[in-house]
Amino acid sequence: MGTAADVAVLRVEQGHFGFVDSYGARLQGTRRLVCELTVRDGRVVYDLNGITRDDWEKLGKYLAQGDAAWDGTLAGEVRKRK
């Protein structure tokens, strides 16, 4: 087996955006990168749009999503769905 992964999943957005440089000047742009998902040491630590989760409307009664073994966004221990 290899080592756990560190991964950033980025999305390109199109539109009108402003960017500020280190001197405080503004530059206009039409594209920007947005972080959708970050995995650190094999664990999800950021998930902007919940792409690693089940859809809420498809779930019955539940307590928590994910698995603490791979999901760093969970606070405390994950309980199994009943």
C-alpha positions in Angstrom: 0.0 0.0 0.0 1.0 3.6 -0.6 0.6 6.6 1.5 -2.6 8.6 2.1 -3.4 11.3 -0.5 -3.5 15.1 -0.3 -5.8 16.4 -3.1 -7.5 19.7 -4.0 -10.4 19.6 -6.4 -10.8 22.9 -8.2 -13.5 24.3 -10.4 -13.2 27.2 -12.9 -16.0 29.8 -12.7 -16.7 32.2 -15.5 -18.0 35.7 -14.8 -16.8 39.1 -13.7 -14.4 39.1 -10.7 -12.0 41.4 -9.0 -8.6 40.4 -7.7 -6.4 42.4 -5.4 -2.6 42.2 -5.7 0.0 42.5 -2.9 0.1 46.3 -3.3 -3.7 46.7 -3.1 -4.4 47.3 -6.8 -7.5 45.7 -8.3 -7.3 43.6 -11.5 -10.5 42.5 -13.3 -10.8 39.0 -14.5 -13.4 36.7 -16.2 -12.3 33.4 -14.6 -11.5 32.3 -11.1 -10.6 29.0 -9.4 -12.9 27.8 -6.6 -12.0 24.9 -4.2 -14.7 22.3 -4.3 -13.0 19.6 -2.1 -9.9 19.2 -0.1 -8.5 15.8 1.0 -5.6 15.8 3.5 -3.9 12.7 4.6 -6.7 10.7 2.9 -9.5 12.4 4.8 -12.0 14.9 3.5 -11.4 18.2 5.4 -13.4 20.6 3.1 -16.4 19.9 0.9 -18.0 23.1 -0.4 -21.1 21.6 -2.0 -21.3 18.3 -0.2 -20.2 16.3 -3.3 -19.1 13.4 -1.0 -22.5 13.2 0.7 -25.7 11.4 0.0 -28.6 13.6 -1.2 -30.8 14.7 1.7 -34.1 13.9 -0.1 -33.0 10.2 -0.6 -32.2 9.6 3.1 -34.6 8.3 5.7 -34.0 8.9 9.4 -30.3 9.4 9.9 -27.8 10.8 12.5 -24.6 11.5 10.6 -23.1 11.2 7.2 -19.7 9.9 6.3 -17.1 7.9 8.2 -14.7 9.4 10.7 -11.9 7.2 9.2 -11.9 9.3 6.0 -14.0 12.4 6.8 -12.2 15.1 8.7 -15.2 17.4 8.6 -17.1 15.3 11.2 -17.0 16.5 14.8 -16.8 13.6 17.2 -17.6 10.0 16.4 -20.0 9.0 13.6 -23.0 7.0 14.5 -24.6 4.4 12.2 -27.9 5.1 10.5 -30.9 3.2 11.9 
